[in-house]
Amino acid sequence: MKGGIFRLIGAVMMACMCVCMWGCSDEVTFRWSDGRGSAEIAGFIDDSLAVVTDCREWYEDTETWNGGYYSDVSCGHDRMMVYNYRVQEDGPRWSDSLTNKSNGYHWYQMTDSVFWRWEGDNILLWKVGEKAHEMKLSRKNDGCSESFKIDRIRQWLDGKFIALGGKLDADGKKCQYAVLDTVGRTLAFKRFDEELEWIKECDDVRAWEKDVYCFMPGEHAFGAKLLRNEHDSIEVPIKFTIGTFFGDVLKPNGHLCGLVKGVVVCSGIVWRGGLTFYKDEKVVVNLK
């Protein structure tokens, strides 16, 4: 009987202490922003469509039991939209959003219609017109000891993908690139063998069927080249300093071009970053 009374008194005292000390557990307040922000171009489809992603900011305030206080801000509910970048239209031609809370909103182009971002150690794939899905990956180092952070994935040989992000000319035992196999769900970090060693100098690289294409920097400004299989130079109708691949779209400097039967054809549209597109130095589309 006495033991029960003592336990009851102890419980009451603890309850009083918790009240006096602003509660024993943290109090969390969470809210979403009313609008959306952080809009950016994620890539391009064919020769007329741009893919834009944005997100909703959220705010989480935590008041701790001892009177402390801290806040967290991030972005979620990722949204993907497809716009015409040649002609100003009323809105996107397609749009969809996720229900994620966070884990980042930066999406990157993988193929003509598939975009990706990291979901922890796994990869999240989102095809235009479909729902996003997560793919678990098995990682390994193949002939190198130090991996790197991947921020580009391009189509590669044998139906696989080349993953880039570190220094392609990294020395020693450091990994230079990785191969993503979406069928086997593996990500293998590697060093270039003798056959692919020339790729170390490329600004960007991808494969079409059995051919490897590389934007090779020049010795001087506006002296860059587009190479096929190291020695075959493909004419680009504009002078450029740096080139990037976005799916099937080539971007020498800010020009949006395509490869048609082995020939580079440019659209006349220029994208310099942001959400604005130009033609003949005049704004043709503004997606802000």
DAGI-V312837 format. One line per field, one symbol per residue. phi: phi as a letter, one per 40 degrees, with the letter a starting at -180 (. if undefined). psi: psi as a letter, one per 20 degrees, with the letter a starting at -180 (. if undefined). burial: b if it has 24 or more other ideal C-beta (glycine too) atoms within 12 Angstrom, else e. A space follows every 50 residues. Layout:
phi->???
psi->???
burial->???
This chain:
phi->.cccccccccccccccccccbggcbcbbbbacccbbafcaccibbfbabb bbbaabcbbbbbbcccgcaabbbabafdbbbbbcccbcbcaccaaabbbc caggbcbbcbbdbbbaacbgcbbbbbcdgbccacbcbbbabbgabbcacc babbcbcfgbbcbbicccbdbgcccbabbcbcccfbbbcabccdcbcccd cccaaabbfcbbbbcbcccbdgbcbbbbfgbccbcbcbcababbbbgccb bcfcccbbbbfgbcbbcgcbbbhgbbbbafgbcbabcc
psi->ghhhghhgggggghggggghkkqiqqppppqqqhaqakpqphaqpckipq ppqarpqqpopporhjirpqqppaqalpqpqpqpjhpprhaqhqqqrrjq gcjqjoqqpgahjpqqrqncirpppoppirqqqpppqpqqpnjrioarpp jppqqaqkjaqpprhaphkpacjqqhrqppoigilqopprqpahhjhhhh iqhqqrqodjppppopqrhrqkjrqoqolgioppppiqprhqqqpncjpp nocjporrooljpppqiippojrbkpqqpljqphpoj.
burial->eeeeeeeeeeeeeeeeeeeeeeeeeeeeeeeeeeebebbbbbbbbbbbbb bbbbbbbbeeeeeeeeeeeeeeeebbbbbbbbbbbeeeeeebeeeeebeb ebbebbbbbbbbbbbbbbbeeebbbbbbeeebeebebeeeeeebeebbeb ebbbbbeeebbbbbbbebeeeeeebbbbbbbbeeebbbbbbbeeebeebb bbbbbbbbeeebbbbbbeeeeeebbbbbeeeeebebebebbbbbbbbbbb bbbbbbbbbeeeebebbbbbbeeebbbbeeeeebbebe
